[in-house]
Amino acid sequence: MPAPRLLPSDSELRHLVEQGLTHQQIANWVLENLGQRVSRSSVSVALSRAGLSKEAMRYKEELPWKVKADHLTEYPARMLRLLGRRRADIELTAEEDGRLDAWMEALEERDLVVAYSPEAGFLYVDNDEKGDGSNGIPIRKRTISEDELPVADGDS
Protein backbone atom coordinates (compact mmCIF):
# COMPACT_ATOMS: atom_id res chain seq x y z
CA MET A 1 0.00 0.00 0.00
CA PRO A 2 1.52 3.36 -1.03
CA ALA A 3 2.07 6.10 1.52
CA PRO A 4 -0.73 8.65 1.75
CA ARG A 5 -0.28 11.76 -0.38
CA LEU A 6 0.73 14.73 1.76
CA LEU A 7 0.65 17.33 -0.99
CA PRO A 8 -2.42 18.62 -2.83
CA SER A 9 -3.40 17.33 -6.27
CA ASP A 10 -1.49 18.40 -9.36
CA SER A 11 -4.36 20.73 -10.32
CA GLU A 12 -4.23 22.41 -6.88
CA LEU A 13 -0.45 22.69 -7.14
CA ARG A 14 -0.89 24.29 -10.58
CA HIS A 15 -3.33 26.79 -9.06
CA LEU A 16 -0.86 27.68 -6.30
CA VAL A 17 1.97 28.14 -8.81
CA GLU A 18 -0.27 30.34 -10.98
CA GLN A 19 -0.91 32.50 -7.91
CA GLY A 20 2.84 33.11 -7.82
CA LEU A 21 3.61 31.17 -4.63
CA THR A 22 7.20 30.08 -4.11
CA HIS A 23 8.01 26.48 -3.23
CA GLN A 24 8.43 27.49 0.43
CA GLN A 25 5.13 29.37 0.38
CA ILE A 26 3.43 26.26 -1.01
CA ALA A 27 4.96 24.17 1.79
CA ASN A 28 3.63 26.73 4.30
CA TRP A 29 0.21 26.63 2.59
CA VAL A 30 0.13 22.82 2.90
CA LEU A 31 0.83 23.08 6.64
CA GLU A 32 -1.78 25.79 7.20
CA ASN A 33 -4.51 24.27 5.03
CA LEU A 34 -3.89 20.53 5.15
CA GLY A 35 -2.12 20.21 8.48
CA GLN A 36 0.81 18.36 6.91
CA ARG A 37 4.40 19.51 7.39
CA VAL A 38 6.28 19.12 4.10
CA SER A 39 9.69 20.39 3.08
CA ARG A 40 10.35 22.89 0.33
CA SER A 41 12.31 20.22 -1.52
CA SER A 42 9.27 17.87 -1.39
CA VAL A 43 7.21 20.58 -3.02
CA SER A 44 9.92 21.06 -5.66
CA VAL A 45 9.93 17.34 -6.46
CA ALA A 46 6.13 17.24 -6.67
CA LEU A 47 6.06 20.26 -8.99
CA SER A 48 8.75 18.74 -11.17
CA ARG A 49 6.87 15.41 -11.43
CA ALA A 50 3.70 17.29 -12.32
CA GLY A 51 5.55 19.22 -15.05
CA LEU A 52 4.99 22.49 -13.23
CA SER A 53 8.58 23.51 -12.56
CA LYS A 54 9.85 26.72 -14.02
CA GLU A 55 13.40 26.81 -15.23
CA ALA A 56 15.61 28.08 -12.44
CA MET A 57 16.24 31.79 -12.64
CA ARG A 58 19.74 32.65 -13.81
CA TYR A 59 21.53 35.72 -12.54
CA LYS A 60 24.00 36.20 -15.39
CA GLU A 61 24.41 39.94 -14.87
CA GLU A 62 24.61 39.83 -11.08
CA LEU A 63 26.75 36.64 -10.89
CA PRO A 64 28.68 36.58 -14.17
CA TRP A 65 31.34 34.18 -12.92
CA LYS A 66 31.46 30.38 -12.98
CA VAL A 67 30.91 29.96 -9.24
CA LYS A 68 31.98 26.83 -7.41
CA ALA A 69 29.17 25.04 -5.59
CA ASP A 70 30.97 25.59 -2.26
CA HIS A 71 30.63 29.35 -2.73
CA LEU A 72 26.98 29.57 -3.84
CA THR A 73 25.63 30.13 -0.33
CA GLU A 74 28.09 32.86 0.67
CA TYR A 75 26.37 36.08 1.75
CA PRO A 76 27.47 38.20 -1.26
CA ALA A 77 26.08 35.55 -3.65
CA ARG A 78 22.79 35.49 -1.77
CA MET A 79 22.56 39.29 -1.86
CA LEU A 80 23.39 39.41 -5.57
CA ARG A 81 20.62 36.88 -6.28
CA LEU A 82 18.20 39.06 -4.29
CA LEU A 83 19.32 42.02 -6.38
CA GLY A 84 18.67 39.98 -9.52
CA ARG A 85 15.18 39.16 -8.30
CA ARG A 86 14.53 42.83 -7.53
CA ARG A 87 15.80 43.86 -10.97
CA ALA A 88 13.46 41.25 -12.54
CA ASP A 89 10.54 42.84 -10.63
CA ILE A 90 10.06 39.76 -8.49
CA GLU A 91 8.58 40.79 -5.17
CA LEU A 92 10.89 40.41 -2.17
CA THR A 93 9.77 40.06 1.41
CA ALA A 94 10.12 43.10 3.66
CA GLU A 95 13.03 41.36 5.39
CA GLU A 96 14.76 40.64 2.08
CA ASP A 97 14.22 44.22 0.91
CA GLY A 98 15.65 45.63 4.13
CA ARG A 99 18.64 43.31 4.15
CA LEU A 100 19.43 44.04 0.49
CA ASP A 101 19.06 47.81 0.98
CA ALA A 102 21.37 47.78 4.02
CA TRP A 103 23.96 45.67 2.18
CA MET A 104 23.90 47.92 -0.90
CA GLU A 105 24.19 51.05 1.27
CA ALA A 106 27.16 49.59 3.17
CA LEU A 107 28.94 48.81 -0.11
CA GLU A 108 28.26 52.30 -1.42
CA GLU A 109 29.40 53.99 1.82
CA ARG A 110 32.68 52.06 1.76
CA ASP A 111 33.05 52.37 -2.05
CA LEU A 112 33.32 48.58 -2.42
CA VAL A 113 32.17 46.03 -4.96
CA VAL A 114 31.96 42.24 -4.86
CA ALA A 115 34.62 40.25 -6.68
CA TYR A 116 34.93 36.51 -7.14
CA SER A 117 37.92 34.18 -6.96
CA PRO A 118 37.54 30.43 -7.51
CA GLU A 119 40.19 29.90 -4.84
CA ALA A 120 38.84 32.24 -2.15
CA GLY A 121 35.18 32.72 -3.01
CA PHE A 122 33.57 36.15 -2.79
CA LEU A 123 35.60 39.17 -1.73
CA TYR A 124 34.90 42.84 -1.18
CA VAL A 125 37.32 45.02 -3.17
CA ASP A 126 37.72 48.74 -3.78
CA ASN A 127 35.49 50.13 -6.50
CA ASP A 128 38.46 51.36 -8.51
CA GLU A 129 38.46 49.55 -11.88
CA LYS A 130 36.69 50.68 -15.02
CA GLY A 131 33.35 48.88 -15.18
CA ASP A 132 33.11 48.20 -11.45
CA GLY A 133 29.54 48.61 -10.29
CA SER A 134 28.15 49.24 -13.77
CA ASN A 135 24.39 49.02 -14.31
CA GLY A 136 23.85 49.48 -10.57
CA ILE A 137 25.30 46.03 -9.86
CA PRO A 138 28.05 46.25 -7.22
CA ILE A 139 30.44 43.76 -8.79
CA ARG A 140 33.81 43.50 -10.50
CA LYS A 141 32.94 41.43 -13.54
CA ARG A 142 36.32 39.87 -14.09
CA THR A 143 37.39 36.90 -11.98
CA ILE A 144 40.11 37.65 -9.42
CA SER A 145 43.22 35.55 -9.97
CA GLU A 146 44.99 33.74 -7.16
CA ASP A 147 47.97 36.11 -7.26
CA GLU A 148 45.65 39.08 -6.65
CA LEU A 149 44.30 37.70 -3.38
CA PRO A 150 45.23 39.62 -0.25
CA VAL A 151 48.05 38.07 1.75
CA ALA A 152 47.01 37.18 5.29
CA ASP A 153 49.09 38.62 8.14
CA GLY A 154 51.96 36.32 8.98
CA ASP A 155 52.18 34.88 5.45
CA SER A 156 55.31 35.56 3.45
ABEGO torsion letter per residue (X at the ends): XBBBBABBBAAAAAAAAAAGBBAAAAAAAAAAAAGBBBBAAAAAAAAAAAGABBBBBBBAAABABBBBAAAAABAAAAAAAAAAAAAAGBBBBAAAAAAAAAAAAAAAAAGBBBBBBAAAEBBBBBBABBGBGBGGBBBBABBBBAAABBBBBGBX
